[in-house]
């Protein structure tokens, strides 16, 4: 399986972005889906992130339509990733993980662009899939300091009392 290498700063952005999605989808259960759609009109769209991944990481576009399953990283892989993060190395992800992520981002984009109601279980299933990739794989590739900062990312229906970071603080020159 091909490993894809990308910059550490992009991995931090991706982690923050996926946390934003996870939290926003979680909070959207209590509000109409149209409110979530309105929130994402002022955010970086899932399509932009997916297109960036495909274009800049030379992903095999033909595989985007295939059914792909991923597993959480093994214990030893997590340990190696944590050690790599201490030395600021570039991030490595399997191509299947990135294609899976692109598929989920495309699905979220379809939900956000559609004018129809979406069953709450479909949204929850999508949230769990994003969460597994975020906390089962990408989290271990970052330093603790960057994880803590990324977890403070703004999201839909957030508590206004909390101090948050705008997603654009993480995106730098990517979007």
Backbone as CSV, one residue per row, in Angstrom:
resi,resn,N_x,N_y,N_z,CA_x,CA_y,CA_z,C_x,C_y,C_z
1,UNK,0.834,-1.168,0.000,0.000,0.000,0.000,0.891,1.247,0.000
2,UNK,0.561,2.172,-0.858,1.368,3.380,-1.019,1.150,4.343,0.153
3,UNK,2.257,4.841,0.677,2.201,5.861,1.724,2.352,7.221,1.050
4,UNK,1.585,8.184,1.524,1.623,9.534,0.982,2.192,10.454,2.051
5,UNK,3.164,11.275,1.640,3.824,12.174,2.579,3.315,13.595,2.344
6,UNK,3.036,14.309,3.453,2.661,15.712,3.346,3.176,16.466,4.556
7,UNK,3.109,17.788,4.463,3.679,18.652,5.490,2.972,18.509,6.829
8,UNK,3.744,18.697,7.868,3.204,18.631,9.219,2.123,19.690,9.432
9,UNK,2.344,20.901,8.932,1.367,21.978,9.132,0.029,21.647,8.468
10,UNK,0.069,20.938,7.350,-1.189,20.536,6.723,-1.886,19.468,7.561
11,UNK,-1.123,18.608,8.201,-1.718,17.597,9.082,-2.422,18.256,10.264
12,UNK,-1.845,19.328,10.789,-2.482,20.059,11.891,-3.789,20.675,11.394
13,UNK,-3.749,21.289,10.206,-4.982,21.835,9.633,-6.023,20.736,9.461
14,UNK,-5.628,19.618,8.886,-6.564,18.525,8.628,-7.183,18.023,9.928
15,UNK,-6.378,17.900,10.968,-6.871,17.471,12.277,-7.894,18.470,12.816
16,UNK,-7.571,19.771,12.752,-8.502,20.803,13.226,-9.777,20.799,12.393
17,UNK,-9.645,20.644,11.098,-10.808,20.649,10.212,-11.723,19.459,10.505
18,UNK,-11.136,18.304,10.713,-11.940,17.113,11.006,-12.605,17.210,12.378
19,UNK,-11.946,17.845,13.328,-12.577,18.077,14.628,-13.748,19.035,14.463
20,UNK,-13.560,20.079,13.651,-14.657,21.012,13.386,-15.855,20.269,12.788
21,UNK,-15.609,19.392,11.849,-16.691,18.617,11.241,-17.359,17.739,12.290
22,UNK,-16.552,17.035,13.060,-17.075,16.128,14.082,-17.981,16.878,15.063
23,UNK,-17.482,17.970,15.601,-18.263,18.738,16.575,-19.497,19.378,15.933
24,UNK,-19.344,19.882,14.722,-20.475,20.524,14.042,-21.578,19.519,13.723
25,UNK,-21.199,18.341,13.254,-22.208,17.321,12.982,-22.877,16.850,14.270
26,UNK,-22.101,16.765,15.336,-22.674,16.380,16.624,-23.698,17.415,17.091
27,UNK,-23.351,18.697,17.007,-24.256,19.755,17.461,-25.466,19.914,16.545
28,UNK,-25.334,19.512,15.292,-26.424,19.704,14.327,-27.635,18.816,14.633
29,UNK,-27.471,17.863,15.521,-28.600,16.981,15.859,-29.741,17.741,16.517
30,UNK,-29.430,18.874,17.135,-30.452,19.615,17.871,-31.038,20.786,17.082
31,UNK,-30.538,20.982,15.891,-30.975,22.120,15.087,-31.349,21.631,13.681
32,UNK,-32.100,22.432,12.952,-32.386,22.066,11.563,-31.092,22.010,10.744
33,UNK,-31.056,21.108,9.782,-29.862,20.933,8.947,-29.537,22.209,8.175
34,UNK,-30.538,23.025,7.911,-30.301,24.284,7.189,-29.388,25.223,7.971
35,UNK,-29.433,25.162,9.296,-28.540,25.992,10.107,-27.084,25.555,9.930
36,UNK,-26.867,24.246,9.841,-25.520,23.727,9.594,-25.050,24.144,8.198
37,UNK,-25.941,24.086,7.246,-25.600,24.514,5.878,-25.195,25.988,5.865
38,UNK,-25.915,26.801,6.606,-25.573,28.229,6.692,-24.197,28.433,7.326
39,UNK,-23.903,27.645,8.362,-22.602,27.744,9.020,-21.482,27.450,8.030
40,UNK,-21.630,26.406,7.229,-20.562,26.015,6.304,-20.435,26.932,5.096
41,UNK,-21.383,27.824,4.895,-21.241,28.813,3.820,-20.125,29.805,4.142
42,UNK,-19.825,29.972,5.414,-18.754,30.894,5.816,-17.465,30.154,6.190
43,UNK,-17.425,28.866,5.965,-16.265,28.052,6.327,-15.598,27.499,5.070
44,UNK,-14.487,26.844,5.253,-13.834,26.121,4.162,-14.710,24.907,3.862
45,UNK,-15.093,24.752,2.623,-16.025,23.670,2.276,-15.303,22.321,2.216
46,UNK,-16.033,21.250,2.492,-15.439,19.912,2.371,-14.926,19.633,0.955
47,UNK,-15.592,20.186,-0.043,-15.158,19.998,-1.435,-13.790,20.620,-1.671
48,UNK,-13.544,21.793,-1.100,-12.237,22.436,-1.245,-11.126,21.556,-0.671
49,UNK,-11.372,20.989,0.489,-10.362,20.146,1.135,-10.150,18.874,0.323
50,UNK,-11.226,18.256,-0.116,-11.133,17.048,-0.924,-10.381,17.314,-2.230
51,UNK,-10.724,18.389,-2.901,-10.044,18.745,-4.154,-8.561,19.001,-3.914
52,UNK,-8.237,19.650,-2.805,-6.840,19.914,-2.472,-6.080,18.593,-2.270
53,UNK,-6.682,17.676,-1.536,-6.035,16.385,-1.291,-5.761,15.650,-2.596
54,UNK,-6.763,15.595,-3.463,-6.615,14.877,-4.732,-5.548,15.538,-5.605
55,UNK,-5.593,16.855,-5.716,-4.682,17.564,-6.615,-3.244,17.599,-6.111
56,UNK,-3.056,17.833,-4.818,-1.709,18.052,-4.299,-1.012,16.807,-3.768
57,UNK,-1.756,15.749,-3.552,-1.128,14.526,-3.045,-1.124,13.413,-4.090
58,UNK,-1.460,13.766,-5.313,-1.482,12.819,-6.441,-2.223,11.527,-6.105
59,UNK,-3.434,11.688,-5.587,-4.259,10.515,-5.290,-4.832,9.965,-6.581
60,UNK,-5.040,8.671,-6.615,-5.597,7.997,-7.784,-7.090,8.304,-7.863
61,UNK,-7.483,9.151,-8.785,-8.860,9.617,-8.906,-9.808,8.448,-9.204
62,UNK,-9.340,7.455,-9.918,-10.189,6.300,-10.262,-10.632,5.538,-9.020
63,UNK,-9.843,5.609,-7.960,-10.164,4.865,-6.741,-11.188,5.582,-5.867
64,UNK,-11.514,6.829,-6.200,-12.470,7.579,-5.389,-13.863,6.968,-5.412
65,UNK,-14.177,6.200,-6.423,-15.503,5.580,-6.532,-15.532,4.152,-5.997
66,UNK,-14.409,3.650,-5.532,-14.358,2.294,-4.987,-14.753,2.298,-3.516
67,UNK,-15.293,1.181,-3.075,-15.642,1.022,-1.672,-14.369,0.688,-0.898
68,UNK,-14.008,1.554,0.030,-12.772,1.379,0.789,-13.096,1.364,2.272
69,UNK,-12.497,0.428,2.973,-12.631,0.347,4.421,-11.259,0.591,5.028
70,UNK,-11.241,1.278,6.146,-9.973,1.483,6.844,-10.124,1.003,8.279
71,UNK,-9.003,0.681,8.856,-8.984,0.270,10.257,-8.214,1.315,11.052
72,UNK,-8.464,1.363,12.344,-7.669,2.241,13.201,-6.233,1.747,13.203
73,UNK,-5.322,2.648,13.443,-3.909,2.292,13.482,-3.647,1.337,14.641
74,UNK,-2.695,0.449,14.430,-2.323,-0.485,15.490,-1.581,0.260,16.597
75,UNK,-1.448,-0.391,17.711,-0.758,0.195,18.857,0.669,0.594,18.481
76,UNK,1.396,-0.288,17.783,2.787,-0.012,17.431,2.895,1.122,16.416
77,UNK,1.945,1.197,15.506,1.938,2.297,14.539,1.722,3.620,15.265
78,UNK,0.836,3.616,16.259,0.592,4.834,17.033,1.849,5.278,17.777
79,UNK,2.559,4.324,18.342,3.806,4.640,19.064,4.823,5.242,18.096
80,UNK,4.993,4.624,16.926,5.934,5.157,15.930,5.527,6.564,15.493
81,UNK,4.223,6.767,15.297,3.740,8.090,14.881,4.005,9.134,15.950
82,UNK,3.810,8.780,17.219,4.072,9.726,18.304,5.558,10.081,18.366
83,UNK,6.422,9.091,18.146,7.864,9.352,18.157,8.259,10.224,16.968
84,UNK,7.687,9.967,15.807,7.967,10.795,14.624,7.545,12.240,14.857
85,UNK,6.413,12.422,15.540,5.917,13.787,15.769,6.862,14.582,16.660
86,UNK,7.588,13.889,17.532,8.548,14.578,18.404,9.690,15.199,17.605
87,UNK,9.982,14.627,16.444,11.089,15.109,15.630,10.628,15.979,14.463
88,UNK,9.314,16.285,14.417,8.793,17.195,13.394,8.901,16.678,11.974
89,UNK,8.851,15.391,11.814,8.959,14.794,10.486,7.687,15.035,9.687
90,UNK,7.811,14.880,8.361,6.623,14.936,7.520,5.690,13.803,7.907
91,UNK,4.424,13.997,7.605,3.396,13.038,7.982,3.200,12.025,6.862
92,UNK,3.016,10.773,7.241,2.734,9.712,6.281,1.354,9.133,6.568
93,UNK,0.540,9.045,5.542,-0.745,8.357,5.632,-0.849,7.422,4.450
94,UNK,-1.576,6.341,4.636,-1.800,5.424,3.528,-2.744,6.071,2.526
95,UNK,-2.532,5.762,1.267,-3.378,6.332,0.224,-4.844,5.962,0.448
96,UNK,-5.104,4.752,0.918,-6.486,4.335,1.185,-7.146,5.229,2.233
97,UNK,-6.404,5.625,3.254,-6.954,6.505,4.286,-7.329,7.858,3.695
98,UNK,-6.505,8.373,2.818,-6.785,9.667,2.192,-7.945,9.574,1.204
99,UNK,-8.031,8.487,0.482,-9.157,8.305,-0.444,-10.451,8.162,0.348
100,UNK,-10.402,7.409,1.432,-11.561,7.263,2.316,-11.996,8.635,2.839
101,UNK,-11.032,9.445,3.245,-11.329,10.792,3.727,-11.981,11.625,2.623
102,UNK,-11.452,11.559,1.425,-12.039,12.303,0.293,-13.474,11.854,0.026
103,UNK,-13.715,10.560,0.124,-15.081,10.053,-0.078,-16.031,10.616,0.969
104,UNK,-15.604,10.643,2.213,-16.457,11.162,3.290,-16.650,12.674,3.161
105,UNK,-15.621,13.379,2.756,-15.761,14.824,2.537,-16.739,15.105,1.394
106,UNK,-16.677,14.287,0.355,-17.613,14.451,-0.771,-19.045,14.182,-0.336
107,UNK,-19.226,13.168,0.499,-20.562,12.859,1.006,-21.089,14.011,1.866
108,UNK,-20.245,14.548,2.723,-20.655,15.692,3.536,-20.998,16.881,2.653
109,UNK,-20.212,17.102,1.627,-20.481,18.209,0.713,-21.838,18.045,0.023
110,UNK,-22.171,16.818,-0.364,-23.483,16.558,-0.987,-24.614,16.862,-0.013
111,UNK,-24.429,16.482,1.232,-25.445,16.759,2.256,-25.612,18.262,2.450
112,UNK,-24.501,18.976,2.468,-24.564,20.424,2.689,-25.142,21.177,1.494
113,UNK,-24.953,20.649,0.294,-25.456,21.323,-0.898,-26.886,20.938,-1.246
114,UNK,-27.363,19.813,-0.742,-28.721,19.353,-1.064,-29.753,20.219,-0.349
115,UNK,-30.904,20.333,-0.962,-31.994,21.100,-0.347,-33.012,20.190,0.320
116,UNK,-32.610,19.011,0.636,-33.548,18.059,1.226,-33.134,17.702,2.648
117,UNK,-34.065,17.146,3.356,-33.786,16.713,4.724,-32.908,15.472,4.699
118,UNK,-32.115,15.342,5.729,-31.224,14.198,5.857,-31.568,13.509,7.164
119,UNK,-31.634,12.191,7.117,-31.958,11.450,8.332,-30.834,11.627,9.359
120,UNK,-31.190,11.890,10.607,-30.165,12.109,11.646,-29.189,10.938,11.804
121,UNK,-29.641,9.713,11.546,-28.733,8.572,11.664,-27.664,8.583,10.577
122,UNK,-28.011,9.095,9.412,-27.024,9.209,8.336,-25.939,10.213,8.723
123,UNK,-26.345,11.306,9.320,-25.382,12.313,9.768,-24.525,11.765,10.905
124,UNK,-25.135,11.045,11.819,-24.378,10.480,12.937,-23.372,9.442,12.442
125,UNK,-23.771,8.625,11.480,-22.855,7.631,10.917,-21.657,8.332,10.274
126,UNK,-21.911,9.391,9.543,-20.834,10.152,8.914,-19.925,10.783,9.970
127,UNK,-20.511,11.307,11.033,-19.726,11.899,12.113,-18.795,10.863,12.742
128,UNK,-19.299,9.670,12.967,-18.490,8.606,13.565,-17.341,8.209,12.632
129,UNK,-17.610,8.175,11.334,-16.551,7.826,10.379,-15.438,8.880,10.383
130,UNK,-15.809,10.156,10.433,-14.803,11.213,10.539,-14.040,11.086,11.857
131,UNK,-14.760,10.812,12.922,-14.156,10.718,14.243,-13.141,9.577,14.322
132,UNK,-13.463,8.442,13.725,-12.535,7.305,13.741,-11.232,7.642,13.035
133,UNK,-11.321,8.340,11.934,-10.111,8.716,11.213,-9.322,9.776,11.992
134,UNK,-10.038,10.722,12.576,-9.392,11.802,13.315,-8.673,11.278,14.555
135,UNK,-9.422,10.572,15.393,-8.887,10.154,16.682,-8.236,8.781,16.660
136,UNK,-8.451,8.027,15.595,-7.834,6.710,15.494,-6.539,6.711,14.721
137,UNK,-6.297,7.762,13.934,-5.102,7.785,13.096,-4.346,9.099,13.169
138,UNK,-4.980,10.197,12.773,-4.271,11.466,12.605,-3.797,12.037,13.938
139,UNK,-4.578,11.863,14.976,-4.227,12.415,16.293,-2.830,12.012,16.734
140,UNK,-2.430,10.791,16.451,-1.150,10.276,16.945,0.042,10.798,16.151
141,UNK,-0.223,11.480,15.077,0.851,12.005,14.242,1.239,13.433,14.626
142,UNK,0.547,14.015,15.605,0.768,15.403,15.995,1.316,15.495,17.415
143,UNK,1.991,16.602,17.682,2.475,16.833,19.045,1.296,17.207,19.935
144,UNK,1.451,17.047,21.216,0.389,17.367,22.164,-0.025,18.826,22.099
145,UNK,0.935,19.709,21.936,0.660,21.148,21.868,-0.251,21.473,20.674
146,UNK,0.050,20.898,19.531,-0.759,21.153,18.335,-2.138,20.508,18.435
147,UNK,-2.214,19.343,19.058,-3.528,18.696,19.253,-4.421,19.553,20.135
148,UNK,-3.866,20.079,21.214,-4.659,20.899,22.143,-5.163,22.162,21.448
149,UNK,-4.295,22.806,20.683,-4.716,24.017,19.974,-5.801,23.685,18.948
150,UNK,-5.633,22.605,18.207,-6.603,22.222,17.170,-7.955,21.849,17.772
151,UNK,-7.953,21.325,18.966,-9.216,20.940,19.600,-10.038,22.137,20.039
152,UNK,-9.453,23.325,19.952,-10.182,24.543,20.302,-10.760,25.227,19.063
153,UNK,-10.878,24.517,17.968,-11.359,25.096,16.722,-12.842,25.454,16.849
154,UNK,-13.205,26.563,16.198,-14.603,26.973,16.209,-15.452,25.925,15.482
155,UNK,-16.718,25.825,15.878,-17.610,24.863,15.243,-19.053,25.341,15.370
156,UNK,-19.921,24.636,14.712,-21.338,24.975,14.695,-21.938,24.815,16.085
157,UNK,-22.722,25.786,16.491,-23.456,25.775,17.748,-22.530,25.625,18.963
158,UNK,-21.375,26.279,18.900,-20.415,26.192,20.003,-20.857,27.073,21.161
159,UNK,-20.332,26.784,22.301,-20.577,27.604,23.482,-19.836,28.925,23.290
160,UNK,-20.542,30.015,23.340,-19.959,31.327,23.083,-18.969,31.764,24.163
161,UNK,-19.018,31.143,25.316,-18.117,31.500,26.415,-16.693,30.987,26.150
162,UNK,-16.582,29.891,25.431,-15.284,29.264,25.192,-14.413,30.103,24.268
163,UNK,-13.132,30.031,24.501,-12.160,30.669,23.617,-11.825,29.681,22.507
164,UNK,-12.069,30.087,21.259,-11.850,29.180,20.134,-10.895,29.797,19.122
165,UNK,-10.418,28.958,18.215,-9.555,29.384,17.115,-10.327,29.248,15.813
166,UNK,-10.190,30.230,14.957,-10.808,30.158,13.641,-10.048,29.134,12.802
167,UNK,-10.762,28.392,11.986,-10.130,27.363,11.152,-9.103,27.977,10.212
168,UNK,-9.276,29.219,9.855,-8.333,29.890,8.937,-6.942,30.059,9.579
169,UNK,-6.873,30.019,10.916,-5.564,30.075,11.576,-4.723,28.853,11.247
170,UNK,-5.370,27.762,10.931,-4.667,26.513,10.622,-4.414,26.339,9.128
171,UNK,-5.233,26.993,8.303,-5.191,26.735,6.857,-4.019,27.395,6.146
172,UNK,-3.431,28.416,6.727,-2.290,29.138,6.159,-2.504,29.431,4.683
173,UNK,-1.682,28.903,3.818,-1.775,29.193,2.389,-2.506,28.105,1.614
174,UNK,-3.126,27.184,2.309,-3.781,26.066,1.609,-5.093,26.484,0.966
175,UNK,-5.850,27.369,1.654,-7.171,27.756,1.141,-7.370,29.246,1.243
